[in-house]
């Protein structure tokens, strides 16, 4: 057997069972599988997508089913992220399959559906009903349609909108059976506003002599020759008639390239870089020293509101990028505003990727793949951004580390801040926890010396702290005998 060729693999599936499943590998997959790749396998009557944990030649104790299809040519989860997933599964008592599924925002690249087909008894019933049933009988219609070929749930629902009851009856009788399937989404079927079209180079010219083009295809090709570069397909429809159909046809013929539209991220005005004060400079120097030494260390950056923590983050990320390493900044959901995005795009340009729940699944998938390819080395994201596949990770920053939104409330449950620290430790890099009001556990760890405490006691440019006056609303009630939300002093000031 050639080197790197395996007979079996252990696959983690997103099911509520804390164990991997062993599958036999067909001849065509034995030399291609790797740990961290996604694999489509049969599971009961379903076809599911799982993550390969291990490839081996150890014969299992019982008969195994054969894997169906390999989705990824290269692993989508490297050994570092697989190890992180195992730690989360063990520490938070969650099935590993659910954890790995939550780490990968690639579900939108797969289409899920049901395929109905006839059983042997169903074929016998179909032949009998062909003679006895009325033409408009929904049972006969379903059996007649499925006798020709298996059909999807979506197709049957569209062709026979009122046949649900009949299908349930046929399933109970064992005449039809359903199979749950997963297949890769065809990028050529995406909406035109989400696609960009570009004329292929020499490869497309070489194929041109082998195919015949209809009029819309010829017009679109001529337009792309006169206007080189990438074009939004929706915008082309106003210039070239039937551009969408022609582009998809040319794409299947290999004459044009269709790619997903790049995500447009709103960003606010760019704030000018300011000179660091003494406390900021000390913080930057300590963090930079840890980055350059490739040393794991946790810093607790305790800075009052307006003390310039964001500028410290930006300077630390610049050090990591200058060292040829990547950086990851986690922010609470509410903090990822266009204003903050603008600061990072202004400082790091196209190297920035944003991971945010406001994006669609396809947009998150696109950003994830930019990070995985190395096109984006600076990642700004919310809680699940801690799983971003940043190459050669050199720095993790958790802004507002006390915020409750870092806790994942659905399965798999985890705390983004704690996962960030574990990931930094495994990568041998430093992590910065920033807050004006650090959490109790972070304060405790800093007092024990587990974290290195760095303080920013004053605001930038020596701005005064806002005046604060505490008013006891219980005393207000005793004096006014009225339940009020605002104090009398605040009402007068307003």
Secondary structure as UniProt FT lines:
FT   TURN            3..4
FT   STRAND          8..12
FT   STRAND          21..24
FT   TURN            27..32
FT   TURN            35..36
FT   STRAND          38..43
FT   TURN            44..45
FT   STRAND          46..56
FT   STRAND          69..70
FT   HELIX           79..91
FT   TURN            92..93
FT   HELIX           96..103
FT   HELIX           107..109
FT   STRAND          110..118
FT   HELIX           120..132
FT   TURN            135..136
FT   HELIX           138..148
FT   STRAND          151..152
FT   HELIX           153..159
FT   TURN            161..162
FT   HELIX           164..172
FT   TURN            173..174
FT   STRAND          176..184
FT   HELIX           187..189
FT   HELIX           192..194
FT   STRAND          195..199
FT   HELIX           202..208
FT   TURN            209..210
FT   HELIX           215..226
FT   STRAND          231..232
FT   HELIX           233..236
FT   TURN            237..239
FT   TURN            241..242
FT   HELIX           243..252
FT   TURN            253..254
FT   STRAND          256..260
FT   HELIX           278..292
FT   TURN            293..294
FT   STRAND          297..303
FT   TURN            305..306
FT   HELIX           309..322
FT   TURN            323..324
FT   STRAND          326..330
FT   HELIX           333..335
FT   HELIX           338..348
FT   HELIX           349..351
FT   STRAND          352..355
FT   TURN            357..358
FT   HELIX           361..373
FT   STRAND          378..381
FT   HELIX           383..387
FT   TURN            391..392
FT   STRAND          393..399
FT   TURN            400..402
FT   HELIX           404..406
FT   HELIX           416..427
FT   STRAND          430..435
FT   HELIX           440..447
FT   TURN            448..449
FT   STRAND          452..456
FT   HELIX           460..462
FT   HELIX           473..480
FT   HELIX           488..493
//
